[in-house]
Amino acid sequence: MKFTPVNTFVVVKKVAGALESQGGIILTASTDTSDRCEVVAKSELVSFIEVGETLLIRWSQALKIDDIHFAVDAKDIVSKVS
């Protein structure tokens, strides 16, 4: 599905959290990274992020498109994740 956001909206998809660390330690639910998302599409007015970047957003302000895709206003982006 192709998305074309308008105004200052960004379309993101949830990123599944890792279940095992690089050292082989199994992570518990308390260290879940499911609050992260990946940028799928963005409006031309949003210049500070790029498609493919990982973000932290205010999930309470996200508009659900389908099971994994959400629309978020740029003002509800909290941080980029490195």
C-alpha positions as CSV (number, residue, x, y, z in Angstrom):
1,M,0.0,0.0,0.0
2,K,1.4,3.4,-0.9
3,F,0.8,6.4,1.4
4,T,1.0,10.1,0.6
5,P,0.6,12.1,3.8
6,V,-0.7,15.7,3.7
7,N,0.2,18.8,5.7
8,T,2.6,17.9,8.5
9,F,1.7,14.2,8.8
10,V,4.0,11.2,8.8
11,V,3.0,7.6,8.3
12,V,4.8,5.1,10.5
13,K,4.8,1.4,11.2
14,K,5.5,-0.3,14.5
15,V,8.8,-2.0,14.9
16,A,8.9,-5.3,16.7
17,G,11.2,-5.4,19.7
18,A,14.2,-7.7,19.9
19,L,13.8,-10.8,22.0
20,E,17.5,-11.5,22.4
21,S,20.4,-9.1,22.9
22,Q,23.6,-9.2,20.9
23,G,25.3,-11.1,23.7
24,G,22.6,-13.8,23.7
25,I,20.7,-12.6,26.8
26,I,16.9,-13.2,26.5
27,L,15.1,-10.0,27.1
28,T,11.9,-9.8,29.2
29,A,8.7,-7.8,28.4
30,S,9.9,-5.0,30.6
31,T,12.6,-4.1,28.1
32,D,10.4,-4.4,25.1
33,T,11.1,-1.8,22.3
34,S,7.6,-1.9,20.8
35,D,7.2,1.8,21.4
36,R,9.4,2.4,18.4
37,C,8.3,3.0,14.9
38,E,9.8,3.3,11.4
39,V,8.9,6.1,9.0
40,V,7.1,4.8,5.9
41,A,6.1,8.0,4.2
42,K,6.2,11.7,5.0
43,S,4.8,15.0,3.8
44,E,7.1,17.4,1.9
45,L,6.6,19.9,4.7
46,V,8.3,17.6,7.2
47,S,12.1,18.1,6.6
48,F,13.7,17.0,9.8
49,I,13.2,13.2,9.3
50,E,13.7,10.8,6.4
51,V,11.9,7.6,5.3
52,G,13.3,4.6,7.0
53,E,14.4,6.4,10.3
54,T,13.3,5.0,13.6
55,L,11.3,7.3,15.9
56,L,9.7,7.5,19.3
57,I,6.2,9.1,19.1
58,R,3.3,9.9,21.3
59,W,1.2,6.9,20.6
60,S,-1.9,8.4,22.3
61,Q,-2.0,10.9,19.4
62,A,-1.4,8.4,16.5
63,L,-4.3,7.7,14.1
64,K,-4.6,4.0,13.3
65,I,-4.6,3.2,9.5
66,D,-4.5,-0.6,9.8
67,D,-2.9,-3.1,12.2
68,I,0.7,-1.9,11.8
69,H,0.5,1.6,10.1
70,F,-0.3,4.8,11.9
71,A,-0.5,8.5,10.9
72,V,1.2,11.0,13.3
73,D,1.5,14.7,13.2
74,A,5.1,16.0,13.2
75,K,4.5,17.8,16.5
76,D,3.9,14.4,18.1
77,I,7.3,13.0,17.2
78,V,9.3,12.8,20.5
79,S,12.8,11.7,19.3
80,K,14.8,9.9,16.6
81,V,16.4,6.6,17.7
82,S,20.0,6.0,16.7
